[in-house]
Amino acid sequence: MFQNKELIIFDMDGTLIDSAPSLAFAVNSVLEELWREPFELSTIREWIGNGADILIKRALVGDKMYENYKIDDELFQKARQLFLSTYGANLNAKTVLYSGVKSGLEQLSNN
């Protein structure tokens, strides 16, 4: 299938790795620091995909439809700083390879 190819490019996040657990860890760390209730991974996973700012807004209001809420800008900016700092320090804390990725990459490397 990939014979005679010199370069194969993959999108890392969502293709090779699942970073949702690390994102959820960072989101929940921020919420706890702001004295708010954390969310389950499954809930946060549904909020991922539109960038950090929107993820933070969804977490602050507890709803994917964050546009329906007024979010205090000072609170948002504080949460954003905390998130970027926490996530940056824990990028791989809970990130995992999807099943079969390692063996698939090894097989491609051997061809």
N, CA, C and O atoms as CSV, one atom per row, in Angstrom:
chain,resi,resn,atom,element,x,y,z
A,1,MET,N,N,0.808,-1.198,0.000
A,1,MET,CA,C,0.000,0.000,0.000
A,1,MET,C,C,0.851,1.262,0.000
A,1,MET,O,O,0.571,2.203,-0.742
A,2,PHE,N,N,1.907,1.284,0.845
A,2,PHE,CA,C,2.755,2.459,0.935
A,2,PHE,C,C,4.117,2.223,0.286
A,2,PHE,O,O,5.083,2.906,0.629
A,3,GLN,N,N,4.214,1.290,-0.626
A,3,GLN,CA,C,5.496,0.983,-1.251
A,3,GLN,C,C,6.024,2.196,-2.000
A,3,GLN,O,O,5.274,2.946,-2.625
A,4,ASN,N,N,7.359,2.367,-1.917
A,4,ASN,CA,C,8.063,3.436,-2.616
A,4,ASN,C,C,7.670,4.832,-2.155
A,4,ASN,O,O,7.857,5.794,-2.899
A,5,LYS,N,N,7.144,4.964,-0.977
A,5,LYS,CA,C,6.812,6.280,-0.437
A,5,LYS,C,C,7.965,6.725,0.453
A,5,LYS,O,O,8.434,5.964,1.300
A,6,GLU,N,N,8.416,7.950,0.260
A,6,GLU,CA,C,9.492,8.481,1.078
A,6,GLU,C,C,8.975,9.206,2.311
A,6,GLU,O,O,9.700,9.378,3.291
A,7,LEU,N,N,7.731,9.623,2.258
A,7,LEU,CA,C,7.190,10.407,3.355
A,7,LEU,C,C,5.721,10.071,3.556
A,7,LEU,O,O,4.935,10.040,2.609
A,8,ILE,N,N,5.374,9.821,4.804
A,8,ILE,CA,C,3.974,9.606,5.178
A,8,ILE,C,C,3.699,10.562,6.329
A,8,ILE,O,O,4.425,10.574,7.323
A,9,ILE,N,N,2.652,11.360,6.191
A,9,ILE,CA,C,2.326,12.357,7.210
A,9,ILE,C,C,1.023,11.969,7.892
A,9,ILE,O,O,0.039,11.616,7.241
A,10,PHE,N,N,1.038,12.041,9.210
A,10,PHE,CA,C,-0.150,11.762,10.017
A,10,PHE,C,C,-0.501,12.993,10.836
A,10,PHE,O,O,0.379,13.745,11.253
A,11,ASP,N,N,-1.775,13.189,11.058
A,11,ASP,CA,C,-2.227,14.141,12.065
A,11,ASP,C,C,-2.100,13.409,13.384
A,11,ASP,O,O,-2.706,12.353,13.566
A,12,MET,N,N,-1.333,13.943,14.295
A,12,MET,CA,C,-1.054,13.256,15.550
A,12,MET,C,C,-2.289,13.107,16.432
A,12,MET,O,O,-2.699,11.996,16.769
A,13,ASP,N,N,-2.868,14.236,16.797
A,13,ASP,CA,C,-3.941,14.261,17.792
A,13,ASP,C,C,-5.265,13.817,17.173
A,13,ASP,O,O,-5.757,14.418,16.218
A,14,GLY,N,N,-5.815,12.772,17.730
A,14,GLY,CA,C,-7.071,12.242,17.222
A,14,GLY,C,C,-6.877,11.161,16.169
A,14,GLY,O,O,-7.825,10.477,15.784
A,15,THR,N,N,-5.649,11.016,15.712
A,15,THR,CA,C,-5.333,9.979,14.732
A,15,THR,C,C,-4.410,8.934,15.350
A,15,THR,O,O,-4.679,7.734,15.296
A,16,LEU,N,N,-3.323,9.414,15.933
A,16,LEU,CA,C,-2.358,8.512,16.553
A,16,LEU,C,C,-2.460,8.511,18.075
A,16,LEU,O,O,-2.254,7.484,18.723
A,17,ILE,N,N,-2.777,9.661,18.629
A,17,ILE,CA,C,-2.848,9.770,20.084
A,17,ILE,C,C,-4.209,10.285,20.536
A,17,ILE,O,O,-4.914,10.981,19.804
A,18,ASP,N,N,-4.546,9.924,21.743
A,18,ASP,CA,C,-5.761,10.431,22.387
A,18,ASP,C,C,-5.309,11.371,23.499
A,18,ASP,O,O,-4.877,10.931,24.565
A,19,SER,N,N,-5.416,12.674,23.236
A,19,SER,CA,C,-4.990,13.664,24.227
A,19,SER,C,C,-6.148,14.130,25.111
A,19,SER,O,O,-5.941,14.944,26.011
A,20,ALA,N,N,-7.344,13.635,24.873
A,20,ALA,CA,C,-8.503,14.060,25.673
A,20,ALA,C,C,-8.284,13.871,27.177
A,20,ALA,O,O,-8.665,14.753,27.946
A,21,PRO,N,N,-7.692,12.771,27.628
A,21,PRO,CA,C,-7.477,12.643,29.071
A,21,PRO,C,C,-6.564,13.735,29.644
A,21,PRO,O,O,-6.788,14.195,30.764
A,22,SER,N,N,-5.547,14.149,28.897
A,22,SER,CA,C,-4.671,15.228,29.364
A,22,SER,C,C,-5.401,16.565,29.357
A,22,SER,O,O,-5.233,17.370,30.273
A,23,LEU,N,N,-6.206,16.803,28.333
A,23,LEU,CA,C,-7.010,18.025,28.288
A,23,LEU,C,C,-7.999,18.060,29.444
A,23,LEU,O,O,-8.180,19.097,30.082
A,24,ALA,N,N,-8.634,16.933,29.710
A,24,ALA,CA,C,-9.601,16.858,30.807
A,24,ALA,C,C,-8.915,17.098,32.147
A,24,ALA,O,O,-9.466,17.772,33.018
A,25,PHE,N,N,-7.730,16.555,32.310
A,25,PHE,CA,C,-6.966,16.791,33.529
A,25,PHE,C,C,-6.722,18.280,33.725
A,25,PHE,O,O,-6.918,18.803,34.822
A,26,ALA,N,N,-6.294,18.966,32.668
A,26,ALA,CA,C,-6.018,20.403,32.751
A,26,ALA,C,C,-7.294,21.192,33.026
A,26,ALA,O,O,-7.295,22.087,33.871
A,27,VAL,N,N,-8.383,20.872,32.322
A,27,VAL,CA,C,-9.660,21.550,32.529
A,27,VAL,C,C,-10.120,21.381,33.970
A,27,VAL,O,O,-10.484,22.355,34.628
A,28,ASN,N,N,-10.105,20.165,34.453
A,28,ASN,CA,C,-10.575,19.910,35.816
A,28,ASN,C,C,-9.665,20.535,36.870
A,28,ASN,O,O,-10.143,20.950,37.926
A,29,SER,N,N,-8.378,20.607,36.605
A,29,SER,CA,C,-7.461,21.285,37.524
A,29,SER,C,C,-7.824,22.762,37.638
A,29,SER,O,O,-7.835,23.323,38.734
A,30,VAL,N,N,-8.119,23.385,36.507
A,30,VAL,CA,C,-8.534,24.792,36.487
A,30,VAL,C,C,-9.836,24.966,37.256
A,30,VAL,O,O,-9.952,25.848,38.106
A,31,LEU,N,N,-10.811,24.121,36.954
A,31,LEU,CA,C,-12.102,24.243,37.632
A,31,LEU,C,C,-11.965,24.097,39.143
A,31,LEU,O,O,-12.583,24.842,39.903
A,32,GLU,N,N,-11.164,23.149,39.569
A,32,GLU,CA,C,-10.971,22.947,41.005
A,32,GLU,C,C,-10.267,24.144,41.637
A,32,GLU,O,O,-10.587,24.529,42.762
A,33,GLU,N,N,-9.317,24.728,40.923
A,33,GLU,CA,C,-8.635,25.914,41.449
A,33,GLU,C,C,-9.598,27.104,41.552
A,33,GLU,O,O,-9.423,27.980,42.399
A,34,LEU,N,N,-10.609,27.126,40.688
A,34,LEU,CA,C,-11.617,28.193,40.717
A,34,LEU,C,C,-12.813,27.820,41.587
A,34,LEU,O,O,-13.845,28.489,41.546
A,35,TRP,N,N,-12.677,26.757,42.373
A,35,TRP,CA,C,-13.725,26.289,43.288
A,35,TRP,C,C,-14.997,25.896,42.543
A,35,TRP,O,O,-16.107,26.213,42.971
A,36,ARG,N,N,-14.817,25.197,41.414
A,36,ARG,CA,C,-15.951,24.703,40.633
A,36,ARG,C,C,-15.863,23.187,40.537
A,36,ARG,O,O,-14.793,22.600,40.697
A,37,GLU,N,N,-16.988,22.575,40.277
A,37,GLU,CA,C,-17.044,21.113,40.165
A,37,GLU,C,C,-16.366,20.637,38.873
A,37,GLU,O,O,-16.552,21.239,37.816
A,38,PRO,N,N,-15.582,19.558,38.963
A,38,PRO,CA,C,-14.978,18.978,37.759
A,38,PRO,C,C,-16.016,18.188,36.956
A,38,PRO,O,O,-17.123,17.926,37.426
A,39,PHE,N,N,-15.631,17.821,35.744
A,39,PHE,CA,C,-16.512,17.064,34.851
A,39,PHE,C,C,-15.874,15.723,34.497
A,39,PHE,O,O,-14.657,15.558,34.585
A,40,GLU,N,N,-16.698,14.788,34.105
A,40,GLU,CA,C,-16.230,13.479,33.644
A,40,GLU,C,C,-15.496,13.641,32.310
A,40,GLU,O,O,-15.778,14.560,31.541
A,41,LEU,N,N,-14.566,12.746,32.056
A,41,LEU,CA,C,-13.832,12.737,30.796
A,41,LEU,C,C,-14.796,12.700,29.612
A,41,LEU,O,O,-14.593,13.410,28.627
A,42,SER,N,N,-15.833,11.887,29.700
A,42,SER,CA,C,-16.775,11.758,28.578
A,42,SER,C,C,-17.439,13.093,28.236
A,42,SER,O,O,-17.689,13.377,27.064
A,43,THR,N,N,-17.721,13.901,29.235
A,43,THR,CA,C,-18.317,15.216,28.994
A,43,THR,C,C,-17.312,16.142,28.340
A,43,THR,O,O,-17.622,16.796,27.344
A,44,ILE,N,N,-16.115,16.202,28.890
A,44,ILE,CA,C,-15.083,17.086,28.341
A,44,ILE,C,C,-14.713,16.654,26.927
A,44,ILE,O,O,-14.452,17.499,26.071
A,45,ARG,N,N,-14.687,15.357,26.677
A,45,ARG,CA,C,-14.375,14.864,25.331
A,45,ARG,C,C,-15.336,15.452,24.292
A,45,ARG,O,O,-14.930,15.738,23.165
A,46,GLU,N,N,-16.592,15.631,24.663
A,46,GLU,CA,C,-17.578,16.203,23.741
A,46,GLU,C,C,-17.355,17.691,23.497
A,46,GLU,O,O,-17.845,18.232,22.506
A,47,TRP,N,N,-16.629,18.353,24.378
A,47,TRP,CA,C,-16.376,19.786,24.248
A,47,TRP,C,C,-15.117,20.094,23.441
A,47,TRP,O,O,-14.904,21.242,23.052
A,48,ILE,N,N,-14.289,19.099,23.187
A,48,ILE,CA,C,-12.998,19.281,22.511
A,48,ILE,C,C,-13.205,19.414,21.002
A,48,ILE,O,O,-14.093,18.790,20.423
A,49,GLY,N,N,-12.368,20.239,20.386
A,49,GLY,CA,C,-12.346,20.279,18.931
A,49,GLY,C,C,-12.451,21.662,18.329
A,49,GLY,O,O,-12.376,21.804,17.109
A,50,ASN,N,N,-12.619,22.672,19.137
A,50,ASN,CA,C,-12.742,24.024,18.606
A,50,ASN,C,C,-11.727,24.978,19.227
A,50,ASN,O,O,-11.923,26.193,19.198
A,51,GLY,N,N,-10.669,24.453,19.774
A,51,GLY,CA,C,-9.627,25.271,20.370
A,51,GLY,C,C,-9.775,25.426,21.871
A,51,GLY,O,O,-10.828,25.157,22.450
A,52,ALA,N,N,-8.687,25.869,22.482
A,52,ALA,CA,C,-8.631,25.977,23.938
A,52,ALA,C,C,-9.616,26.992,24.493
A,52,ALA,O,O,-10.260,26.730,25.509
A,53,ASP,N,N,-9.746,28.145,23.849
A,53,ASP,CA,C,-10.640,29.174,24.377
A,53,ASP,C,C,-12.078,28.682,24.485
A,53,ASP,O,O,-12.750,28.922,25.488
A,54,ILE,N,N,-12.535,28.006,23.470
A,54,ILE,CA,C,-13.917,27.507,23.495
A,54,ILE,C,C,-14.053,26.374,24.504
A,54,ILE,O,O,-15.066,26.280,25.196
A,55,LEU,N,N,-13.050,25.520,24.594
A,55,LEU,CA,C,-13.070,24.458,25.602
A,55,LEU,C,C,-13.196,25.058,26.999
A,55,LEU,O,O,-13.976,24.573,27.819
A,56,ILE,N,N,-12.438,26.098,27.264
A,56,ILE,CA,C,-12.482,26.749,28.575
A,56,ILE,C,C,-13.859,27.358,28.829
A,56,ILE,O,O,-14.409,27.219,29.921
A,57,LYS,N,N,-14.404,28.020,27.842
A,57,LYS,CA,C,-15.735,28.621,27.998
A,57,LYS,C,C,-16.786,27.551,28.265
A,57,LYS,O,O,-17.663,27.734,29.109
A,58,ARG,N,N,-16.699,26.449,27.555
A,58,ARG,CA,C,-17.649,25.350,27.784
A,58,ARG,C,C,-17.520,24.813,29.200
A,58,ARG,O,O,-18.524,24.514,29.847
A,59,ALA,N,N,-16.297,24.691,29.681
A,59,ALA,CA,C,-16.078,24.182,31.036
A,59,ALA,C,C,-16.592,25.163,32.087
A,59,ALA,O,O,-17.162,24.750,33.096
A,60,LEU,N,N,-16.395,26.440,31.855
A,60,LEU,CA,C,-16.843,27.435,32.828
A,60,LEU,C,C,-18.354,27.456,32.997
A,60,LEU,O,O,-18.861,27.686,34.095
A,61,VAL,N,N,-19.079,27.211,31.892
A,61,VAL,CA,C,-20.544,27.229,31.981
A,61,VAL,C,C,-21.135,25.827,32.081
A,61,VAL,O,O,-22.321,25.671,32.373
A,62,GLY,N,N,-20.311,24.804,31.840
A,62,GLY,CA,C,-20.786,23.428,31.932
A,62,GLY,C,C,-21.720,23.029,30.809
A,62,GLY,O,O,-22.618,22.208,30.997
A,63,ASP,N,N,-21.504,23.620,29.629
A,63,ASP,CA,C,-22.420,23.364,28.521
A,63,ASP,C,C,-21.685,23.565,27.202
A,63,ASP,O,O,-20.932,24.526,27.042
A,64,LYS,N,N,-21.908,22.657,26.260
A,64,LYS,CA,C,-21.304,22.785,24.939
A,64,LYS,C,C,-21.775,24.057,24.242
A,64,LYS,O,O,-21.043,24.648,23.448
A,65,MET,N,N,-22.994,24.471,24.543
A,65,MET,CA,C,-23.577,25.672,23.928
A,65,MET,C,C,-23.227,26.902,24.759
A,65,MET,O,O,-24.115,27.608,25.236
A,66,TYR,N,N,-21.945,27.152,24.927
A,66,TYR,CA,C,-21.465,28.247,25.766
A,66,TYR,C,C,-21.970,29.620,25.310
A,66,TYR,O,O,-22.017,30.560,26.104
A,67,GLU,N,N,-22.345,29.734,24.038
A,67,GLU,CA,C,-22.800,31.012,23.485
A,67,GLU,C,C,-24.066,31.511,24.170
A,67,GLU,O,O,-24.372,32.703,24.125
A,68,ASN,N,N,-24.799,30.603,24.801
A,68,ASN,CA,C,-26.053,30.960,25.463
A,68,ASN,C,C,-25.839,31.588,26.836
A,68,ASN,O,O,-26.808,31.903,27.528
A,69,TYR,N,N,-24.571,31.776,27.243
A,69,TYR,CA,C,-24.261,32.259,28.580
A,69,TYR,C,C,-23.376,33.499,28.504
A,69,TYR,O,O,-22.606,33.681,27.561
A,70,LYS,N,N,-23.505,34.324,29.501
A,70,LYS,CA,C,-22.614,35.473,29.667
A,70,LYS,C,C,-21.460,35.011,30.550
A,70,LYS,O,O,-21.668,34.580,31.684
A,71,ILE,N,N,-20.251,35.104,30.026
A,71,ILE,CA,C,-19.068,34.675,30.767
A,71,ILE,C,C,-18.260,35.917,31.130
A,71,ILE,O,O,-17.862,36.693,30.262
A,72,ASP,N,N,-18.028,36.087,32.421
A,72,ASP,CA,C,-17.229,37.204,32.893
A,72,ASP,C,C,-15.838,37.136,32.265
A,72,ASP,O,O,-15.160,36.114,32.368
A,73,ASP,N,N,-15.412,38.216,31.618
A,73,ASP,CA,C,-14.138,38.205,30.905
A,73,ASP,C,C,-12.948,38.031,31.850
A,73,ASP,O,O,-11.975,37.364,31.497
A,74,GLU,N,N,-13.013,38.607,33.018
A,74,GLU,CA,C,-11.918,38.461,33.983
A,74,GLU,C,C,-11.778,37.002,34.417
A,74,GLU,O,O,-10.666,36.485,34.527
A,75,LEU,N,N,-12.903,36.348,34.660
A,75,LEU,CA,C,-12.893,34.928,35.015
A,75,LEU,C,C,-12.352,34.096,33.862
A,75,LEU,O,O,-11.540,33.194,34.067
A,76,PHE,N,N,-12.800,34.398,32.660
A,76,PHE,CA,C,-12.321,33.660,31.491
A,76,PHE,C,C,-10.814,33.813,31.327
A,76,PHE,O,O,-10.114,32.827,31.095
A,77,GLN,N,N,-10.313,35.028,31.443
A,77,GLN,CA,C,-8.872,35.264,31.272
A,77,GLN,C,C,-8.062,34.522,32.335
A,77,GLN,O,O,-7.004,33.966,32.040
A,78,LYS,N,N,-8.558,34.515,33.559
A,78,LYS,CA,C,-7.875,33.779,34.632
A,78,LYS,C,C,-7.877,32.278,34.332
A,78,LYS,O,O,-6.852,31.608,34.456
A,79,ALA,N,N,-9.050,31.760,33.934
A,79,ALA,CA,C,-9.160,30.339,33.600
A,79,ALA,C,C,-8.268,29.986,32.416
A,79,ALA,O,O,-7.657,28.917,32.396
A,80,ARG,N,N,-8.190,30.865,31.445
A,80,ARG,CA,C,-7.369,30.633,30.251
A,80,ARG,C,C,-5.890,30.526,30.637
A,80,ARG,O,O,-5.194,29.610,30.200
A,81,GLN,N,N,-5.419,31.467,31.455
A,81,GLN,CA,C,-4.024,31.432,31.903
A,81,GLN,C,C,-3.722,30.165,32.687
A,81,GLN,O,O,-2.698,29.517,32.470
A,82,LEU,N,N,-4.622,29.820,33.597
A,82,LEU,CA,C,-4.434,28.603,34.384
A,82,LEU,C,C,-4.409,27.369,33.483
A,82,LEU,O,O,-3.575,26.481,33.660
A,83,PHE,N,N,-5.321,27.321,32.526
A,83,PHE,CA,C,-5.392,26.170,31.618
A,83,PHE,C,C,-4.105,26.043,30.809
A,83,PHE,O,O,-3.511,24.966,30.746
A,84,LEU,N,N,-3.673,27.145,30.190
A,84,LEU,CA,C,-2.478,27.081,29.349
A,84,LEU,C,C,-1.256,26.669,30.159
A,84,LEU,O,O,-0.418,25.904,29.682
A,85,SER,N,N,-1.158,27.169,31.365
A,85,SER,CA,C,-0.044,26.801,32.234
A,85,SER,C,C,-0.121,25.322,32.642
A,85,SER,O,O,0.868,24.593,32.562
A,86,THR,N,N,-1.293,24.900,33.073
A,86,THR,CA,C,-1.471,23.514,33.522
A,86,THR,C,C,-1.308,22.528,32.378
A,86,THR,O,O,-0.615,21.521,32.520
A,87,TYR,N,N,-1.935,22.806,31.257
A,87,TYR,CA,C,-1.833,21.891,30.120
A,87,TYR,C,C,-0.402,21.851,29.587
A,87,TYR,O,O,0.109,20.785,29.242
A,88,GLY,N,N,0.240,23.017,29.521
A,88,GLY,CA,C,1.620,23.068,29.045
A,88,GLY,C,C,2.575,22.249,29.902
A,88,GLY,O,O,3.536,21.668,29.398
A,89,ALA,N,N,2.305,22.211,31.186
A,89,ALA,CA,C,3.153,21.448,32.107
A,89,ALA,C,C,2.798,19.967,32.147
A,89,ALA,O,O,3.541,19.163,32.709
A,90,ASN,N,N,1.661,19.606,31.549
A,90,ASN,CA,C,1.182,18.218,31.632
A,90,ASN,C,C,0.706,17.685,30.282
A,90,ASN,O,O,-0.242,16.902,30.221
A,91,LEU,N,N,1.358,18.106,29.207
A,91,LEU,CA,C,0.922,17.721,27.862
A,91,LEU,C,C,0.713,16.222,27.698
A,91,LEU,O,O,-0.254,15.785,27.074
A,92,ASN,N,N,1.604,15.459,28.251
A,92,ASN,CA,C,1.551,14.006,28.076
A,92,ASN,C,C,1.151,13.270,29.338
A,92,ASN,O,O,1.321,12.054,29.428
A,93,ALA,N,N,0.625,13.986,30.305
A,93,ALA,CA,C,0.319,13.370,31.596
A,93,ALA,C,C,-0.584,12.149,31.458
A,93,ALA,O,O,-0.375,11.131,32.118
A,94,LYS,N,N,-1.569,12.259,30.610
A,94,LYS,CA,C,-2.530,11.169,30.468
A,94,LYS,C,C,-2.801,10.822,29.005
A,94,LYS,O,O,-3.723,10.064,28.702
A,95,THR,N,N,-1.998,11.378,28.107
A,95,THR,CA,C,-2.138,11.113,26.679
A,95,THR,C,C,-1.699,9.681,26.380
A,95,THR,O,O,-0.696,9.205,26.912
A,96,VAL,N,N,-2.456,9.004,25.527
A,96,VAL,CA,C,-2.143,7.613,25.188
A,96,VAL,C,C,-2.200,7.407,23.675
A,96,VAL,O,O,-2.899,8.116,22.951
A,97,LEU,N,N,-1.443,6.418,23.230
A,97,LEU,CA,C,-1.544,6.001,21.830
A,97,LEU,C,C,-2.834,5.213,21.639
A,97,LEU,O,O,-3.242,4.451,22.517
A,98,TYR,N,N,-3.462,5.396,20.508
A,98,TYR,CA,C,-4.612,4.552,20.196
A,98,TYR,C,C,-4.128,3.122,19.950
A,98,TYR,O,O,-2.980,2.891,19.570
A,99,SER,N,N,-5.015,2.193,20.173
A,99,SER,CA,C,-4.704,0.779,19.995
A,99,SER,C,C,-4.202,0.510,18.574
A,99,SER,O,O,-4.804,0.962,17.599
A,100,GLY,N,N,-3.114,-0.218,18.468
A,100,GLY,CA,C,-2.576,-0.622,17.172
A,100,GLY,C,C,-1.637,0.384,16.530
A,100,GLY,O,O,-1.005,0.075,15.520
A,101,VAL,N,N,-1.534,1.582,17.093
A,101,VAL,CA,C,-0.694,2.620,16.485
A,101,VAL,C,C,0.779,2.229,16.512
A,101,VAL,O,O,1.470,2.323,15.497
A,102,LYS,N,N,1.251,1.796,17.658
A,102,LYS,CA,C,2.670,1.463,17.781
A,102,LYS,C,C,3.059,0.368,16.790
A,102,LYS,O,O,4.047,0.508,16.069
A,103,SER,N,N,2.307,-0.697,16.751
A,103,SER,CA,C,2.648,-1.794,15.831
A,103,SER,C,C,2.480,-1.355,14.378
A,103,SER,O,O,3.251,-1.773,13.514
A,104,GLY,N,N,1.495,-0.528,14.103
A,104,GLY,CA,C,1.305,-0.029,12.740
A,104,GLY,C,C,2.466,0.831,12.284
A,104,GLY,O,O,2.922,0.700,11.149
A,105,LEU,N,N,2.953,1.712,13.153
A,105,LEU,CA,C,4.097,2.544,12.804
A,105,LEU,C,C,5.363,1.712,12.654
A,105,LEU,O,O,6.186,1.977,11.778
A,106,GLU,N,N,5.517,0.707,13.510
A,106,GLU,CA,C,6.678,-0.190,13.381
A,106,GLU,C,C,6.638,-0.929,12.059
A,106,GLU,O,O,7.666,-1.094,11.404
A,107,GLN,N,N,5.457,-1.373,11.666
A,107,GLN,CA,C,5.319,-2.082,10.390
A,107,GLN,C,C,5.651,-1.154,9.221
A,107,GLN,O,O,6.338,-1.564,8.285
A,108,LEU,N,N,5.179,0.071,9.264
A,108,LEU,CA,C,5.496,1.031,8.201
A,108,LEU,C,C,6.992,1.304,8.159
A,108,LEU,O,O,7.581,1.422,7.084
A,109,SER,N,N,7.602,1.404,9.335
A,109,SER,CA,C,9.039,1.685,9.412
A,109,SER,C,C,9.865,0.551,8.829
A,109,SER,O,O,10.940,0.789,8.278
A,110,ASN,N,N,9.380,-0.674,8.944
A,110,ASN,CA,C,10.113,-1.848,8.446
A,110,ASN,C,C,9.944,-2.060,6.949
A,110,ASN,O,O,10.670,-2.857,6.356
A,111,ASN,N,N,9.005,-1.365,6.331
A,111,ASN,CA,C,8.768,-1.552,4.879
A,111,ASN,C,C,9.620,-0.631,4.063
A,111,ASN,O,O,9.550,-0.653,2.834
